[in-house]
Amino acid sequence: MIIDTLFLDAGGVLCHPSWTRVADALVRHGAPATAAALAAAEQRATHELDQASVIDATDDRSRGWLYFNLVLHHAGVAQNAATDAALAELREYHKGENLWEQVEPDVEPALAALRARGLRLVVVSNANGRLRHLFDRLHLTRWFDHLLDSHEWGVEKPDPRLFHLALEQAQADPAHTVHVGDLYHVDVIGARRAGLRDAVLFDLAGLYDRVDCPRVKSFGALVEWVDSTNGNQTLKRVP
């Protein structure tokens, strides 16, 4: 069956933390770190966080800051009063602007390619109420038919209700809808519970070799996967 709707996670897929901003805050507070080291640690931290026991015992907000602690650990940055002060500063910035403000160069060309193929694109993200502000600031909003920020709807992945809300908003058929996310126990499990056709794991570092779902390492690979699944068909977009 043809895929006509693609749900995409925001953080970890469409955008990432600004590791330059994070490194600058750490250095300013006396905790030496480089953006390169933090970026290199991101995928290992995500993979370590992505455990059923952790996901079931936390919400998105608490996982977010556990994630930063894991990034610091994998980047070899000792946690102390300096790192605590830097993270507190970053929390305040995140409340207003959203720290996930780094967009990789391949994102927009891939979104353009997916829209050119006639797909309906919908963001389904656990966020802090500032997702739309962030996407407006990053000039990403124009690519999407709908943006669902979990904070605005009062429910977050892996709860299938957020996916059901996205299906309603997009007037999409779950049998023709695929979700793309970076956390197996949040995105894949949540999409399956909601009855979506499939879920694709965005696995940049190739750490999920034992999962039972499709994986891609880049947006280019995602476009290729969609083309392969749809037989290179271009769909007529539904207004």
Residue pairs with C-beta under 8 A, 6 or more apart in sequence:
1 175
1 176
1 197
2 176
2 230
2 233
2 235
3 119
3 176
3 177
3 178
3 197
3 226
3 229
3 230
4 118
4 119
4 120
4 172
4 173
4 176
4 177
4 235
4 238
5 119
5 120
5 121
5 122
5 170
5 172
5 173
5 176
5 177
5 178
6 114
6 119
6 120
6 121
6 122
6 177
6 178
6 179
6 180
6 226
7 122
7 123
7 124
7 163
7 166
7 177
7 178
7 179
7 180
7 191
7 196
8 14
8 121
8 122
8 123
8 124
8 179
8 180
8 181
9 123
9 124
9 125
9 179
9 180
9 181
9 182
9 183
9 187
9 202
10 100
10 123
10 125
10 127
10 131
10 134
10 135
11 17
11 100
11 125
11 126
11 127
11 182
12 46
12 181
12 182
12 183
12 202
13 180
13 181
13 182
13 202
14 103
14 107
14 123
14 140
15 100
15 101
15 102
15 103
15 107
15 134
15 138
15 140
16 39
16 42
16 100
16 102
16 103
16 104
17 42
17 99
17 100
17 101
17 102
18 99
18 100
18 101
18 102
19 35
19 36
19 38
19 39
19 42
19 102
20 35
20 102
21 90
21 93
21 99
21 101
22 33
22 35
22 38
22 68
22 86
22 90
22 99
23 33
23 34
23 35
23 38
25 86
25 87
25 89
25 90
26 32
26 33
26 77
26 82
26 83
26 86
27 33
28 86
29 82
29 83
29 85
29 86
29 89
30 82
31 77
31 78
31 80
31 82
31 83
31 86
32 77
33 72
33 75
33 77
37 75
37 76
37 77
38 71
38 72
38 75
38 77
40 75
41 70
41 71
41 72
41 73
41 74
41 75
42 71
43 204
43 205
43 207
44 70
44 74
44 205
44 207
45 67
45 70
45 71
45 73
45 74
46 67
46 182
46 183
47 205
47 207
47 208
48 70
48 74
49 63
49 66
49 67
49 70
49 183
50 183
50 184
50 185
50 186
51 185
52 185
54 63
54 66
54 185
55 63
55 158
55 183
55 185
55 186
58 66
59 156
60 126
60 127
60 150
60 156
60 157
61 128
65 87
65 91
68 87
68 90
69 79
72 78
72 79
72 83
73 79
77 83
90 99
93 99
94 128
94 130
95 128
95 130
96 130
97 130
97 133
97 134
97 137
98 127
98 128
98 130
98 131
98 133
98 134
100 134
101 134
101 137
101 138
103 138
103 140
104 219
106 218
106 219
106 220
107 140
107 219
108 140
108 143
109 219
110 219
110 220
110 222
110 223
111 121
111 140
111 143
111 219
112 143
113 223
114 121
114 222
114 223
114 226
115 121
115 143
115 237
116 234
117 226
117 227
117 230
117 233
117 234
117 235
118 234
118 235
118 236
118 237
119 226
119 235
120 145
120 170
120 172
120 237
120 238
121 143
121 144
121 145
122 144
122 145
122 146
122 147
122 148
122 166
122 169
122 170
122 172
123 131
123 135
123 144
123 146
123 147
123 148
124 148
124 157
124 162
124 163
124 166
124 179
125 131
125 147
125 148
125 149
125 150
126 150
126 156
126 157
126 186
127 149
127 150
127 151
128 149
128 151
129 149
129 151
129 152
130 149
131 147
131 149
131 151
132 141
132 147
132 149
135 141
135 144
135 147
141 147
145 170
146 166
146 169
146 170
148 162
148 165
148 166
148 169
150 156
150 157
150 162
153 162
153 165
155 161
155 162
155 165
156 162
157 163
157 181
157 186
157 187
157 190
158 185
158 186
158 187
158 189
158 190
158 193
159 190
160 190
160 193
160 194
160 195
162 190
163 179
163 190
163 191
163 193
163 194
163 196
164 194
166 172
167 173
167 174
167 177
167 194
171 238
174 194
174 195
174 196
174 197
175 197
176 197
177 196
177 197
178 191
178 196
178 197
178 198
178 199
178 200
179 187
179 188
179 190
179 191
179 196
179 198
179 199
179 200
180 187
180 199
180 200
180 201
180 202
180 216
180 222
181 187
181 188
181 191
181 199
181 200
181 201
181 202
182 201
182 202
182 203
182 204
184 201
184 208
184 211
184 213
187 199
187 201
188 199
188 201
188 211
188 213
191 198
191 199
192 199
198 213
198 214
199 213
199 214
200 213
200 214
200 215
200 216
200 222
200 225
201 208
201 211
201 213
201 214
201 215
201 216
202 215
202 216
202 222
203 215
203 216
203 217
204 217
204 218
205 217
206 215
206 217
208 215
214 225
216 222
216 225
